[in-house]
Amino acid sequence: MGKHRLACVFIFSVIASLGLVSFSSCLVAEAKRAKKGDLKIDGNLCLLPASQAFGFGVAALICLSIAQIIGNVVVCAYYWSRRKARKTKKPILTATLLAFSWISFGVAVVLISVATSMSRTQPYGEGWLDGECYIVRGGVYLSSGVLSLAAVLALLGEAAMNEIDRGQTVYKQNA
């Protein structure tokens, strides 16, 4: 049982660390995003140079995706191992947390992806979309960071509920 707890703590720590790195990357990307002063206009053409937010946005996406994958593998492994045993005590709560985690993850990925895409160079005449330059609005990276943190916390909460349920099952079997 000791090895299981150590592995559980390690996996939870990895997921939490990846979530914090994703959140931190979003905060730094918010600070490094292109501002109105960076935009150069020449008649009807515009130029927006690349910002450092691009790299931080990519890092946030990678860390959030890895955390979501690892967390869901842990959750699914629990359910597969308990398939023939008794059901979980609170299936509505665990399903709600899992759904909330996936919805938050999806919205965060869309926000980070779009904002990161806008952070690349937008040359004269090409822009980001239809030849027009777009600047990431303030708070987009921040809100996506909060959503990524919410997704990871919901996933950790759901996985922790499964571990508590597993621990109570082992305790009852030993009693």
Disulfide bonds with the S-S distance in Angstrom:
Cys46-Cys133 2.10
